């Protein structure tokens, strides 16, 4: 939210741009929360944080070396918490899907403590200064958008600030929220995650925010942990933007409000009673003609649909704008069963705008049209019942304690090693009303699916087949089909795995760094400064090697970069040392490390050892 008019649809910013550090700073650490995510976006985020300014997602995904290095650099410094069972899955394996296994160190599935959905969308990012005398900085993003490629209209509030020595009372709801999240994990958290989250929570607690103009104060609220749920003020004019809604919550919102306005989705409003709609002076939906290119992707696909959530309230001379994850629904605002996060920005109405100015024709309202009753058919009861059965089955799969077991299998005819993976239930799972349950490792695609419905109902292990080491993953795609209705859902979930081979990570490295050309290009990434943009260099990648970093022409530049890295303290050289060790494990091909580099590297390895000895 910037200057000009609040919630002005012309004030648009790319998701990736919100994650970029201020001038003079580099990314240090972050924690994010989302209801759902897709693997492609989750893979692109570390690259955006570590290597690029704000490249679009598809450009990032076309560079596997960048995806690998982004995941390597961010490991241990980024954690993303998402609602269990709401990781999106695909039916076909993509070239980067094997890299998704690297996200096992970053993505953590959690469940809401009161049985609802874990629904907050938030980022807390810490940036460290390039100059030692400057203070560390924090950025807090509170959004309505999930970590997906969704093309809907969304809203975000961005707060930047410095980390001070004294805690600020206003930040306590966010800090307390962060500290509680790791305890909600379905299968525990990676090593170091709890310490990272606690550290960032303390930094948020002590952050002093610079408020965006024209706002004068800020407050935060978190629902879903047992306290009285946050609910919008209803003492003056009220405007509500919410894609999902129900009669009870909308009636409560309208009660006591002056000429309330509601903007929602046609298919959701169609489910409401007429009496509920009568409580509002205006009910509107997004105009199908109101689509605008956002410039994020090369195909310039327009925005589609409404996903923004906002509550605008006039109180005296002030206007409050609340942005966050919560819809105008009972679990979000009334019972507090969902975990939701909100930020409220307050300023003088003369500067922020009135409800009518913000949501009317001068503001967001110009993208809307009046809702016409009976314009949208309501889904029949049978379909809604089928959807409910599928959701219950999703919860059983994600929360029942299912595990994976990995065992060494018989090698292939040419002697290649094979590992066999089993899906192991803790006992019989009801999975009531489900007709088909097909699963496959996300690294392999639907062609390797297995129907596991009957084994799971009987409490028996299901054989998921044999696979090479590089394809072993904790992420399982699940495709459920209802027993009676033609309704299905597809999602992915991460399960704990017994017997995960120690060499799996090295196998992924060798799969990406599969040639001399790839090896030298990856060295350049390792020798780069954190946060330095690499779009031009990575664009030179090609299967033929034309214009890429070939060893013959680049020995001298690499030598110069290695000398500079040694003079700066050797951290980048130690990253190369770790790479060499991984590439040499488990019988790696001797060609994985070019011979012309080995002699050069041995010289630097001796120098590093001497440096470590002198410091020790």
C-alpha positions, 0 to 999 in steps of 0.5 A, a space after each residue: 500500500 503506497 501513496 495516492 489512493 488506498 487500495 487503488 487497483 493501479 498501484 500494483 507490485 510484483 510478489 518477488 519485488 516485495 521480497 527484495 532487500 532495501 538499497 545497501 542490504 542483502 537478505 539474511 533470513 525469513 519465515 513465511 506462512 501460506 495456506 497453499 503453495 505450489 512447488 514451482 513458486 516455492 523453488 523460485 523464491 530462494 532464487 529471487 532472494 539469493 540471486 536475482 532482483 525480481 525475475 519472473 517465475 518462469 525465467 527463474 524456473 528455466 535455470 536449474 543451476 540457479 534453482 539448485 544454488 538458490 536452495 543451497 544458499 537459503 537452506 537453514 535461513 528460510 522456512 515456509 509453513 503451509 496448511 497440511 495437504 494444500 501443496 499443489 501437485 502436477 500429474 506430469 514430472 517437469 525437468 525441475 521436479 527432482 529439485 523439489 526434494 530440496 524443499 524438504 528442508 524449507 517447507 513445513 506442513 502444519 495444522 490449525 490447533 482448533 481444527 480449522 485451516 492454517 490460513 495466514 499469508 505473511 512474510 517476516 524478512 530480516 536484511 543485513 547491512 553491507 556497512 557494519 555501522 548500519 542497523 539490521 532491518 525487518 520487513 513484514 508482509 501481510 497478504 491475501 495471496 498464497 505462495 502460488 501462481 494464482 492470477 486473482 486480485 490480491 492485496 498486500 501491506 508492506 511494513 519496513 523497519 529497523 531492529 531496535 534494542 527495546 521490544 514494542 508492544 504493538 508487535 507482540 501478536 505477530 511475535 507470539 504467533 511466530 513462536 507458536 507455529 513450529 509446534 503445529 507441524 505434522 511431522 516435526 520441523 527440520 533441525 534449526 527451524 525452531 531456533 530460526 523462528 524464535 530469533 526472527 520472532 524476537 527481531 519482529 518484537 523489537 522492530 520499529 516500523 516506518 508507516 506508509 503514507 498517509 497512515 498514522 498508526 498500525 495494529 496487528 491481530 491473530 485469530 486461531 489460538 483460543 483468544 477472542 477472535 478479532 472482528 471488525 469495528 461496526 460503529 460507522 460506515 463499513 466496507 467488506 471485500 471478501 471472496 468467501 462468505 456466509 450468512 451468519 458472518 455477513 449479518 454480524 458485520 452489517 449489524 450496527 454498521 452504517 450503509 455497509 458495502 460488500 464486494 465478493 464473488 458471484 458463486 459465493 454470494 449466490 449461496 446467501 439468503 436474500 435477507 443477508 443481502 438486504 442488510 447491505 446498501 450495495 453488493 458487488 462482484 468483480 466485473 468480468 471485463 475488469 482485467 488488467 495485465 500485470 507484467 509478471 509473466 511473459 505471456 502477460 496473463 490478465 488478473 482473473 477473479 477476486 481473492 483480496 480480503 479487506 475491511 474498511 471502517 470509518 470511525 470518527 475522523 479516522 479510517 481503518 483499513 484492515 488487510 489479511 488472510 481472513 474471509 467474512 466466514 464463521 471459522 475466520 472471524 466468529 469461532 476463530 477456528 482458522 488461524 488468520 493474521 491481520 494488520 490494521 492501518 489507521 489514518 485521517 479520513 481526509 487523507 486515507 479516504 472514506 469507504 465510498 472513496 476507497 471501494 466506490 467508483 474512484 477506487 477499487 469499486 471501478 473494477 466491480 459491477 452490481 451483483 444480480 440475484 440468481 445470476 449464478 447457479 449454486 452447486 447441488 447438494 450431492 456435489 457439496 457432499 462429495 467435496 466434503 468427503 474428499 476434504 475429510 479424506 485429505 485430512 486423514 491422509 495428512 494427519 493420520 501418521 502415514 509414513 514412507 519406508 525406503 529399502 535398497 532393491 534389486 539393481 537393474 539389468 545394467 547394474 544401476 542401483 534401485 530403491 523401493 519405497 513403501 507407504 506405511 499406515 499406522 493402522 486402517 484408515 476409513 477414507 469413507 466415500 472415496 472410490 479411488 486413491 492414486 499416489 506417486 512421488 512428485 519426482 516421477 509423475 502420474 505414469 508411476 501412480 499406484 492405487 493404494 485405497 484398499 491397502 490403506 483401508 486394511 492398514 497394510 503397507 503399499 508398494 510405490 515401486 522401485 526408483 533411482 536414488 535421485 527420485 526418492 522424495 518425501 513429497 507424495 502426490 495424491 489424487 482422490 476421486 469420490 465414490 459416487 460423484 464425478 468429483 476429485 482433488 489432487 494435492 501433495 503432502 510431505 511424509 516422514 521417511 524411514 531409511 532415506 539414503 544419505 547420498 540422495 542430496 549428492 545424487 541431486 547435485 550430480 543430476 544437475 551438474 551433469 557436464 564440465 560446462 555445468 560444473 564451471 557455470 555452477 562455480 561462478 554461482 558459488 563465487 558470486 556475491 550474495 544478492 548479486 543479479 545473475 539474469 544476464 549470465 544465466 541467460 547464456 546457458 544453452 545445451 550446446 554451450 554457445 556463449 556459456 562458461 566453457 572451461 577453456 576460455 574461463 580458467 583465468 577469470 575463475 582463478 581471479 574470482 577464487 583469489 578474491 574469494 580467498 582474500 575476502 575470508 574464503 567462505 565461497 571457497 568453503 562452499 566449493 569444498 562442500 560441493 567437491 565433497 558431495 560430488 565425490 561421494 557414493 561412487 560418483 563419476 570421475 568426470 563430475 569434477 574436471 581434471 583441469 580444475 582438480 590441480 587448481 583446487 588442491 592449491 586452494 584447499 591447502 591454503 584454506 587448511 593453513 588459514 583454518 589452522 592459523 585461526 584455530 
